[in-house]
């Protein structure tokens, strides 16, 4: 137990990436456990709106303070640390942004900015969300960015925890959307196995990591499935016949390279999606929400 908790003082946490799928759930979970929560966002409007694939809206009752700043611009971040911070949680990274920034600028440098300010202001612990199985896809730009953050945290002198999820239910929501339209596209033969985790379950894992002593926490959901089985489950939930189109890996990699000629950001993201279709990613089953129940809630 921390000295603050022992004294009955609410621990102070900053949630960086609070408008994202995991960030919204993490904001709620920290608040539910009695933390004083300061949410970092670029847009209060986006924070207060529901996100895609069941990410909750964050109400004024879910946070104590909202700090509007650009995590890629460290000069805007100083108010984030006013009054002291005990824990910084970061799920900052490129997902659906269309601002042209790269993984190097966002997934690495933005988190590096936060690490530097944590060291300067005496933050006790940094909880960072990376990815499971990084060693299998170490050549990708997104992986290099994430693992540089991990290396910098290890050298920072801060207490830290690295959370490595096997995948997000929000990405599975895209499969359900395709099934609704009548056809699911798979990269490769769809036999790679993984166990994605619901955002609420992963948020609980992240807060546990903030409160615990483990340096690396791997996490997955209760269902280990292949990509093809996920597609079949989606069709079953929406009540449509299974129609799957397989994109051969050689073609998918070629398409990703073509996208990269038009946009480095989306080319790197496409290459990550394609490569993820080649490797397994099964983590310890720390989540409880089944993928079927999640699909049913969306459908």
Protein Blocks (a to p, Z undefined) as FASTA:
>chain_A
ZZklmnopacddddehklmmklmmmmmmmmmnopacddddfbfklmmpcceehiacddfk
lpmbdcdddfklmklmmmmmggiafbdcdfbdcfkbcehpafklmmmmmmmmmmmmmmmn
opabdcddddehklmmmmpmklmmmmmmmmmmmmnopacdddddfbdfklmmmmmmmmmn
opacdehjhlaccddddfklmmmmmmmmmmmmbfbdcdddfbdcdfklmmmmmmmmnopa
cddddddfklmmmmmmmmmmmomklmmmmmmmmmmmmpccddddfbfbdfklmmmmmZZ
